[in-house]
Amino acid sequence: MFKEQYHKDNEKISPDKALVHHLSSKMKDASNESFSYRLNRRAARGITAVVACAALLICGAGIVDLVLKSPAKTGMDMPASPAALTPVQQPETYESIYLTVKDKLQSYFTVAATNGKEETDNAVNEMNFTKAPGAADDSVGVDFSSTNTQVNGVDEADVIKTDGKYIYALTEEHIVIIEVNGAEMKETARISRNVRRQTEDRYKTNEYQKQAVDLYIKDDLMVVVNSIHDYSSVYSSGDVTKGSYDDFVYSHFSKISVSSSIYDITDRSNPVFISESGQSGNYISSRMVGNVLYMISNDYSFPEPASDKPETFIPSLYRDENAFVMSADDVAIAENPQSLQYVVITSLDIENPGQYISSKSVLGCGANIYANTSNLLIAAHGGEIRTKIAQDGDNDIYSCTESTDLINMSLDNGKIGAPKTGNIPGSLLNQFSMDEYNGYFRVVTTAYKYYHSGQKTSAANDDIISSMWNNSDSTNALYTLDENLDIVGKIEDVAKGERVYSVRFDGDIGYFVTFRQVDPLFTVDLSDPAAPVIKSALKIPGFSEYLHPYSNGLLFGFGKDVNESSGWVEGLKLSMFDVSNPSDVTEKQTLILNKYNWSGASYNHKAILVSPDRGLIAFHADNKYVIFNYSTESGFTQRAEIDLGNAYGYSDFTRGLYIGNTFYVFNERHLNAYSMDNYARLSGIVL
């Protein structure tokens, strides 16, 4: 009965034209993106990427047992399970990597002539690089909140942390440590958050910027995650003796990297810098498991590789001022990479940060990551799947959909395993779209279908004449995969014409929300990974953008209220679902917040505090911070509305946390304390 009614409901769905236009524009922007880069010869931080990897870039992979499918399958349907995979050999030297990168660059860029020099010398000239060397504290006795994370035992960095006695916060210009005891707050130390250096002469300008973006606290150590941009503008060529810029050629060099700075904070009034370790590329994300820090970045492969300079085609690592290129053994090359970017993964023991525990790099790209204590799963756009559906004169008509490439690496106390790859139809919403349980990965995707009309110009190519989106053909799916990322089970063609708005997995049960005008909350039984089954689909007005397993058979949902007739968003919405019976999920309680229209929690799970033990739910809404209590008897009860002011009311930095019976609200420049008895303001300090 459920399946029959579900298919009847899907027949009524019509396309969301606004979303079609939005996604089409994003894809055009990504596909039209052009890159230019030249090496800045400065012996400092690691050689890095020019452009951050967007969610629609492509990820390649491969070493030893690493395998890849062709991401574009012309003239055939997507197979029910992955196609036969072609093994990729491990590159043995920098030279083999250089030849691969140079060959791939031919199809992307015009590569400068190398004057016939093809020799490889691992000693890199001019940059003083060397080859890679080798391969919540509960003791305080006070109940306090922690960063909202996806996986128990895996910490995620944020702009504010607490250990129950101190609060550590990123402000506009500083990293500030505040000693707190209820209403008493005392700043003990501050460190500059931003480092800027600029040198300029008549013909050259150098600008170096380092900015702290995230924090970790582990016992008496503080880890600061930094984003680093190093720019150089140079006027060259021409006749410099004329003293006229008209005769000069302008060049712009850019290096981007990410680093972790470790401080000993045994004395909170005197943080002591220990060391800084970094890697080339744009910061994707990081995780902390015990004492081990995992960093993930995207590094752009430079368009002018030189065979005797591995730093021009290999990702770089550094510790303090000592930079080195990664070992060839740690670089994975896919047989047919579609993106000239490396995803770079490193691990570091923050208690013994003398050198990296492990490092890996895959020629490709990363967009979303999932990590637990034993696996790192990286997802990125995997290319277009085409199916020829008609002929219109000289033009072939294709039905197309995107796919997602996955890379899995095992984690073992910092040791990063060899990459394994897979590919699934559709695209992911965010990190919560992925999960691993009992040796199986579970991934939820949305597949948007669109159409190409092209005139065949060769056996292997066609010219795209026109493209058309048809969002009514979008569908959603759930896939289960084994440790090799082979599909073992799936549910496809779910919620035609809708897209995924939130996902959460909880043991053998998976939940995901799709939306167009009502909110179907799908509950999936995953106890048999080879045969996942939808147990129920609860349809209610609005949609949930974030799902959080609560307690005692309850699932919390945060999202938007929507007018069923017009489809317009009419405010925020809190829902508590009774999921004790997966076959009969109900919305137990709900609270519509029509006076609020926006919240950072809609797109950043760290911006919402959910504490089942305290019956507490708190988040930023418009230029207010709002706090609710929840009980099964009374449902949601608003306890406080704190005015943040217009200047910082919409800051992405706004967070709430509690220590004992005091609630603290941080909004980039201010930290205020409130009594949790009545949420009366107790005190505040300007940071």
C-alpha positions in Angstrom: 0.0 0.0 0.0 2.8 2.4 0.9 4.6 1.9 -2.5 1.4 2.3 -4.5 0.4 5.5 -2.7 3.9 6.9 -2.9 4.0 6.5 -6.7 0.5 8.1 -7.0 1.8 11.1 -5.0 4.8 11.4 -7.3 2.6 11.8 -10.4 1.4 15.1 -9.0 4.8 16.7 -8.7 5.7 19.6 -11.0 9.2 21.2 -11.6 10.7 23.9 -9.4 11.7 26.4 -12.0 13.6 28.7 -9.7 15.8 25.8 -8.5 16.4 24.8 -12.1 17.6 28.2 -13.1 19.8 28.5 -10.0 21.5 25.1 -10.5 21.9 25.7 -14.2 23.7 29.0 -13.5 26.0 27.4 -11.0 27.0 24.6 -13.4 27.7 27.1 -16.2 29.8 29.2 -13.8 31.8 26.1 -12.8 32.3 24.8 -16.4 33.4 28.2 -17.6 35.9 28.8 -14.9 39.4 29.4 -16.2 42.7 29.2 -14.4 46.0 31.0 -14.7 49.0 30.4 -12.5 52.7 30.8 -12.5 55.1 29.7 -9.9 56.2 32.2 -7.2 59.8 31.3 -6.4 59.8 32.0 -2.7 61.2 29.5 -0.2 58.5 29.7 2.3 55.2 27.9 2.7 54.1 25.0 0.6 53.3 25.4 -3.1 49.5 25.8 -3.4 46.4 26.1 -5.4 45.0 29.2 -7.2 41.4 28.3 -7.1 39.3 26.6 -4.5 37.5 23.4 -5.5 33.9 24.1 -6.1 31.3 21.4 -5.4 30.9 20.8 -9.1 34.5 20.0 -9.9 35.7 16.5 -10.6 37.7 14.1 -8.5 40.2 11.6 -9.8 42.1 8.9 -8.0 44.4 5.9 -8.2 47.4 3.9 -6.8 48.2 0.2 -6.4 44.7 -1.2 -6.1 43.1 2.1 -6.8 40.5 1.9 -9.6 38.2 4.3 -11.4 35.2 4.2 -13.7 34.9 6.5 -16.7 32.7 9.3 -15.4 31.1 10.1 -18.7 29.3 7.1 -20.3 28.2 8.1 -23.7 25.3 6.3 -25.3 24.6 3.9 -22.5 22.5 3.8 -19.3 24.1 3.9 -15.9 24.7 0.3 -15.0 22.8 -1.2 -12.0 26.2 -1.6 -10.3 29.6 -0.1 -11.1 31.1 -1.1 -14.4 34.3 -3.2 -14.6 37.1 -1.2 -13.1 40.6 -0.7 -14.6 43.5 -0.9 -12.2 45.9 2.0 -12.1 49.6 1.5 -11.5 51.4 3.3 -8.7 53.8 5.9 -10.0 57.3 5.0 -9.1 59.1 8.3 -9.5 58.5 12.0 -9.8 59.2 11.7 -13.5 56.3 9.4 -14.1 54.0 11.8 -12.3 55.4 14.7 -14.3 54.8 12.9 -17.6 51.2 12.2 -16.5 50.5 15.7 -15.4 52.1 17.2 -18.5 50.1 14.9 -20.7 46.8 15.9 -19.0 47.7 19.6 -19.2 47.7 19.3 -23.0 44.0 19.1 -23.0 43.5 22.1 -20.6 46.3 24.6 -21.2 49.1 25.6 -23.6 52.2 24.3 -21.9 55.5 26.2 -22.3 58.2 24.4 -24.2 60.8 22.5 -22.0 63.6 22.9 -24.5 63.9 19.1 -24.8 64.9 18.7 -21.2 63.1 15.7 -19.7 65.6 14.7 -17.0 64.3 14.4 -13.4 66.3 15.7 -10.5 64.8 15.2 -7.1 66.8 18.1 -5.7 64.6 21.1 -6.5 66.2 24.3 -7.7 65.7 27.7 -6.3 63.2 26.9 -3.6 65.3 24.9 -1.2 62.8 22.0 -1.3 63.8 18.5 -0.2 62.2 15.2 -0.9 59.6 14.2 1.7 61.2 12.7 4.8 59.8 9.2 5.5 56.5 8.2 5.3 36.0 17.4 25.6 37.8 17.1 28.7 35.5 15.9 31.5 38.1 16.3 34.2 36.9 19.8 35.2 33.9 18.2 36.9 31.5 20.7 35.4 28.8 19.9 32.8 29.5 21.9 29.6 28.5 21.8 26.0 30.8 21.0 23.1 30.9 21.6 19.4 28.0 20.0 17.5 29.6 17.2 15.5 28.5 14.4 13.2 30.3 11.4 14.7 30.9 10.6 18.4 34.6 10.6 19.1 35.5 12.7 16.1 35.9 16.4 16.9 35.3 19.2 14.4 37.0 22.5 14.4 34.9 25.7 15.1 35.3 29.4 15.9 34.7 28.9 19.6 35.6 26.1 22.0 35.4 25.5 25.8 36.9 23.1 28.2 34.6 24.0 31.1 36.9 26.5 32.7 38.1 28.6 29.7 36.5 29.8 26.5 38.6 30.1 23.4 37.2 32.3 20.6 38.1 33.7 17.2 37.2 37.4 17.1 37.6 39.8 14.2 41.3 40.3 14.8 42.4 37.9 17.6 42.3 34.5 19.2 41.1 35.2 22.8 41.3 33.0 25.8 38.8 33.9 28.5 38.7 32.4 32.0 35.0 32.0 33.1 33.3 31.2 36.3 29.6 31.9 36.0 29.2 35.6 35.6 32.9 36.2 36.1 34.8 36.5 32.9 38.4 37.5 32.6 40.5 37.7 29.5 43.8 35.9 30.1 45.5 36.1 26.7 45.1 37.0 23.1 47.0 36.1 19.9 46.7 37.9 16.6 44.3 36.1 14.3 45.6 37.8 11.1 49.2 38.1 9.8 49.7 40.5 7.0 52.9 41.4 5.2 53.3 43.5 2.2 56.4 44.6 0.3 56.4 46.9 -2.7 58.9 48.4 -5.1 58.5 49.9 -8.5 58.1 46.7 -10.3 57.0 44.1 -7.8 54.4 43.8 -5.0 54.3 40.9 -2.5 51.4 40.4 -0.2 51.2 37.6 2.4 48.0 37.0 4.4 47.5 34.3 7.1 44.1 34.2 8.9 43.0 31.8 11.6 39.7 30.2 10.5 39.1 27.3 13.1 40.1 26.1 16.5 40.7 22.8 18.4 41.4 22.4 22.1 42.9 19.2 23.4 43.9 19.2 27.1 46.7 21.7 27.3 47.1 22.2 23.6 45.4 24.6 21.2 45.4 24.0 17.5 44.7 26.9 15.2 43.8 26.2 11.6 45.0 28.9 9.2 44.2 29.8 5.6 47.2 31.3 3.8 47.3 33.4 0.7 50.6 34.6 -0.8 50.3 37.0 -3.7 52.9 38.5 -6.0 52.3 41.0 -8.8 55.2 41.7 -11.1 55.9 44.0 -14.1 58.4 42.4 -16.3 59.7 42.3 -19.9 59.6 45.5 -21.9 62.2 48.2 -21.6 62.5 49.0 -17.9 64.9 51.9 -18.7 62.1 53.9 -20.2 60.5 54.2 -16.8 57.1 53.7 -18.3 54.7 51.0 -17.1 53.3 50.9 -20.7 56.2 48.8 -21.8 55.8 46.2 -19.1 54.0 42.9 -19.0 52.0 42.3 -15.9 52.0 38.9 -14.2 50.2 37.8 -11.1 51.3 34.8 -8.9 49.3 33.3 -6.2 49.9 30.6 -3.6 47.2 29.2 -1.3 47.8 26.9 1.6 46.4 25.7 4.9 48.3 25.2 8.1 47.9 24.2 11.7 49.6 26.2 14.5 50.0 24.3 17.8 50.3 26.2 21.1 51.1 25.0 24.6 48.4 26.5 26.8 49.4 24.9 30.1 49.6 28.5 31.3 46.4 30.1 29.8 47.9 33.5 30.4 50.9 32.8 28.3 50.3 30.6 25.2 53.6 29.2 23.8 53.9 28.6 20.1 55.3 25.1 19.4 55.3 24.6 15.7 53.3 25.1 12.5 52.7 22.5 9.8 51.0 23.1 6.5 50.1 21.8 3.1 49.4 23.3 -0.2 45.8 24.0 -1.3 42.5 25.4 -0.2 41.1 24.3 3.2 38.3 21.8 2.8 37.9 20.5 6.3 39.7 18.8 9.2 39.0 16.3 12.0 40.6 15.5 15.3 40.5 11.9 16.6 42.3 11.7 20.0 45.6 13.4 19.5 45.6 13.0 15.7 44.7 15.9 13.5 43.6 15.2 9.9 43.7 18.0 7.4 42.2 18.0 4.0 42.8 20.5 1.2 42.5 21.0 -2.6 45.7 21.8 -4.4 45.6 23.1 -8.0 48.1 21.4 -10.3 50.2 24.1 -11.9 50.0 24.6 -15.7 53.8 24.9 -16.2 55.3 21.7 -14.8 59.1 21.5 -15.0 60.6 18.0 -14.9 63.4 19.0 -12.6 61.2 20.9 -10.2 58.7 18.6 -8.5 57.2 21.5 -6.6 55.6 22.6 -10.0 53.5 19.4 -10.3 53.5 17.8 -6.8 51.7 19.0 -3.7 53.9 20.4 -1.0 54.0 20.1 2.8 56.0 22.2 5.3 56.9 22.5 8.9 57.7 25.9 10.1 60.0 27.4 7.4 61.1 24.0 5.9 59.1 23.1 2.8 59.2 19.8 1.0 57.3 18.1 -1.8 55.3 14.9 -1.1 56.9 11.6 -1.8 56.0 10.0 -5.1 54.9 6.9 -3.3 52.1 9.0 -1.6 50.7 10.5 -4.8 47.8 8.8 -6.5 47.3 9.3 -10.3 44.0 8.2 -11.9 44.1 6.7 -15.3 41.9 9.5 -16.6 41.7 12.4 -14.1 39.2 15.1 -15.2 40.4 17.7 -12.7 43.9 19.1 -12.4 43.6 19.4 -8.7 45.0 17.2 -5.9 43.1 16.4 -2.8 45.7 16.4 0.0 45.3 14.5 3.2 47.7 14.6 6.1 47.8 13.4 9.7 49.7 14.8 12.6 50.1 13.9 16.3 49.6 17.2 18.0 51.5 16.0 21.1 54.5 15.1 18.9 54.3 17.3 15.9 57.9 16.9 14.7 56.7 15.3 11.4 53.6 14.1 9.7 52.4 10.6 10.7 51.1 10.1 7.1 50.2 11.9 4.0 48.3 11.0 0.8 47.4 12.9 -2.3 45.0 12.0 -5.1 44.9 13.9 -8.5 41.3 15.0 -8.4 39.2 17.1 -6.1 37.3 16.9 -2.8 34.1 18.8 -1.9 32.5 17.0 1.1 34.1 14.7 3.7 32.8 12.2 6.2 35.2 10.9 8.9 34.8 8.5 11.7 37.6 6.9 13.8 38.5 4.3 11.0 37.5 5.8 7.7 37.7 9.0 5.7 35.3 9.3 2.8 35.8 12.1 0.3 33.1 13.1 -2.3 33.3 15.3 -5.3 31.4 15.8 -8.6 32.3 12.8 -10.8 31.3 13.9 -14.3 28.3 13.5 -16.6 26.5 10.3 -17.4 24.9 10.5 -20.8 22.3 8.4 -22.5 21.3 8.9 -26.1 17.6 9.1 -26.3 16.7 10.5 -29.7 18.0 11.8 -33.1 16.9 15.2 -34.5 18.4 15.5 -38.0 22.1 15.7 -37.6 21.8 16.3 -33.8 22.0 13.6 -31.2 19.8 14.2 -28.1 21.2 13.0 -24.8 19.6 12.6 -21.4 22.2 13.5 -18.9 22.7 13.4 -15.1 25.7 14.1 -12.9 27.5 11.6 -10.7 29.6 11.6 -7.6 33.1 10.2 -7.3 34.0 8.8 -3.9 37.5 8.2 -2.4 37.8 6.1 0.8 41.0 5.9 2.9 41.2 3.9 6.1 42.4 5.7 9.2 44.4 3.9 12.0 45.9 6.2 14.7 47.1 8.6 12.0 48.1 6.0 9.4 46.2 6.8 6.2 45.5 3.8 4.0 45.7 3.6 0.2 42.8 5.2 -1.6 39.9 3.2 -3.0 37.4 4.7 -5.3 33.8 4.4 -6.4 31.2 6.3 -8.3 27.4 6.7 -7.8 24.7 8.6 -9.7 23.6 12.0 -8.4 25.2 14.7 -6.1 25.4 15.1 -2.4 23.9 17.8 -0.2 26.7 17.9 2.5 28.7 15.8 4.9 25.6 14.3 6.5 24.8 12.6 3.2 27.5 10.1 4.0 27.9 7.6 6.8 29.6 4.3 7.6 28.2 1.6 9.9 29.3 -2.0 10.4 31.7 -1.9 7.4 29.2 -0.4 5.0 29.0 3.1 3.6 25.6 4.7 3.1 25.2 7.7 0.8 22.1 9.7 -0.2 22.1 11.7 -3.5 19.9 13.8 -5.7 20.2 13.3 -9.5 19.1 16.2 -11.7 18.3 15.2 -15.2 19.0 17.6 -18.1 19.3 17.3 -21.9 21.9 18.1 -24.5 21.5 18.5 -28.2 24.7 18.1 -30.1 26.0 17.6 -33.6 28.4 14.7 -33.9 31.8 15.9 -35.1 33.9 12.8 -34.4 33.6 9.3 -33.1 34.7 10.4 -29.6 33.3 14.0 -29.4 30.2 16.1 -30.0 29.6 19.8 -30.0 26.9 20.9 -27.5 24.5 23.1 -29.3 22.0 23.6 -26.5 21.3 22.4 -23.0 18.0 22.2 -21.2 17.1 21.5 -17.6 14.0 19.6 -16.6 13.8 19.5 -12.9 10.6 17.4 -12.9 12.8 14.5 -13.8 15.1 14.9 -10.8 15.1 11.9 -8.4 16.7 10.9 -5.2 18.5 7.7 -4.1 20.2 5.9 -1.3 23.2 3.6 -2.0 25.0 1.2 0.3 28.6 0.4 -0.5 31.2 -2.0 0.8 34.7 -1.1 1.9 35.9 -1.1 -1.8 33.1 1.3 -2.6 31.2 -1.2 -4.7 27.5 -0.7 -4.6 25.8 -3.6 -2.8 22.3 -2.1 -2.3 20.2 0.8 -3.4 16.9 2.6 -3.4 16.4 4.7 -6.5 13.8 7.0 -8.1 12.6 8.4 -4.8 10.6 11.7 -4.7 10.5 12.6 -8.4 10.8 16.4 -8.9 12.2 17.0 -5.4 15.6 17.3 -3.9 17.3 16.3 -0.7 17.2 19.0 2.1 18.6 17.0 5.0 20.0 13.5 5.9 20.9 11.7 9.1 21.9 8.2 9.8 21.4 6.5 13.2 22.7 2.9 13.3 20.5 0.6 11.2 18.1 3.5 10.3 18.6 6.3 7.8 16.5 9.4 7.5 16.3 11.9 4.7 14.0 14.8 3.8 13.0 15.8 0.3 10.9 18.8 -0.5 8.9 20.7 -3.1 5.7 21.8 -1.3 5.5 19.3 1.5 8.2 17.6 3.6 8.5 13.8 3.1 10.6 12.5 5.9 11.8 9.1 4.6 12.7 6.4 7.1 14.9 3.6 5.7 15.7 0.3 7.3 19.4 -0.5 6.6 19.8 -3.6 8.7 20.4 -5.6 5.5 22.8 -3.4 3.5 22.1 -5.4 0.3 18.4 -4.6 0.5 17.6 -1.2 2.1 13.9 -0.7 2.5 11.8 2.5 2.9 9.6 1.9 5.9 7.7 5.1 5.9 7.4 8.6 4.3 5.8 11.2 6.5 4.5 14.2 4.6 4.0 17.4 6.4 4.1 21.1 5.5 7.6 22.6 5.2 10.9 20.9 5.4 13.8 20.1 7.8 17.3 21.3 6.9 19.0 19.7 9.8 18.2 16.4 11.6 19.5 15.4 15.0 18.9 12.1 16.8 17.5 13.2 20.1 16.6 10.5 22.7 14.1 7.8 23.5 12.9 7.2 19.9 12.9 10.9 19.0 14.4 12.8 16.0 14.7 16.6 16.1 14.3 18.6 12.8 15.2 22.2 12.2 14.0 23.9 9.0 11.5 26.1 7.4 7.7 26.4 7.4 6.1 26.7 4.0 2.7 27.7 2.8 1.2 24.6 1.1 -0.6 26.6 -1.5 2.0 29.2 -2.6 5.1 27.3 -1.7 6.6 30.4 0.0 8.7 30.1 3.1 6.9 31.6 6.0 9.4 31.3 8.8 11.5 28.8 10.8 10.2 25.5 12.1 11.1 23.2 14.9 9.8 19.6 14.7 10.1 16.6 17.0 9.5 13.3 15.2 8.5 10.1 17.0 10.6 7.5 15.2 10.2 4.7 17.8 8.3 2.7 15.1 10.1 3.1 11.8 7.0 2.0 9.9 4.9 4.6 11.5 6.9 7.8 12.0 4.8 10.8 13.3 5.4 14.4 14.0 5.0 14.5 17.8 5.4 18.2 18.3 6.1 21.3 16.2 6.7 25.0 16.7 6.3 27.5 13.9 8.5 30.6 14.3 7.0 33.0 11.8 8.9 36.0 13.2 12.2 34.6 12.1 13.3 34.1 8.5 17.0 33.2 8.6 19.4 31.1 10.6 23.0 30.1 10.2 21.9 26.6 11.4 20.2 26.1 8.0 23.6 25.5 6.5 26.1 25.1 9.3 25.3 22.4 11.9 27.9 23.9 14.3 25.6 27.0 14.7 22.9 25.0 16.5 23.2 23.6 20.0 21.1 20.5 20.8 21.4 19.0 24.2 18.8 16.2 25.0 20.2 15.9 28.5 19.4 19.5 29.2 16.3 19.6 27.1 17.9 22.5 25.3 17.9 23.7 21.7 19.5 27.1 20.8 20.5 28.9 17.6 20.9 32.2 15.9 17.8 33.5 14.1 17.9 36.8 12.2 19.6 39.3 14.5 18.6 37.4 17.7 19.8 34.4 19.6 16.9 32.2 20.7 16.8 29.5 23.3 14.2 26.8 23.7 13.5 24.0 26.1 11.9 20.7 25.0 9.9 18.2 27.0 7.7 15.3 25.8 4.8 16.8 27.9 5.1 20.5 26.9 6.8 20.3 23.5 8.9 23.3 22.6 9.0 26.3 24.9 10.9 29.5 24.1 13.0 30.6 27.1 14.9 33.5 25.7 15.4 35.9 22.8 18.7 37.7 23.0 19.1 40.8 20.8 22.5 40.7 19.0 22.1 44.1 17.4 22.3 44.9 13.7 26.1 45.3 13.5 26.8 41.6 14.3 23.3 40.2 14.2 23.9 38.2 11.1 27.4 37.1 11.7 28.3 33.5 10.8 30.5 33.5 14.0 27.5 33.6 16.4 27.5 30.6 18.8 26.0 29.6 22.1 27.4 27.3 24.8 26.8 26.5 28.4 29.1 25.8 31.4 27.3 24.6 34.5 24.2 26.8 34.9 25.5 29.7 32.8 24.8 30.2 29.1 27.2 32.2 27.0 26.5 33.9 23.7 29.4 34.8 21.4 29.0 37.0 18.3 32.5 37.8 17.1 33.1 41.0 19.2 31.1 40.3 22.4 30.8 37.5 24.9 27.8 37.7 27.3 26.8 35.5 30.2 23.2 34.6 31.2 21.6 32.6 34.0 20.0 29.5 32.8 17.3 29.8 35.5 15.7 32.8 33.8 18.2 33.8 31.1 18.7 37.2 32.7 22.0 38.8 31.6 24.7 38.5 34.2 27.7 40.1 32.6 29.5 40.7 29.3 32.9 41.6 27.9 34.0 43.2 24.6 36.6 41.1 22.8 
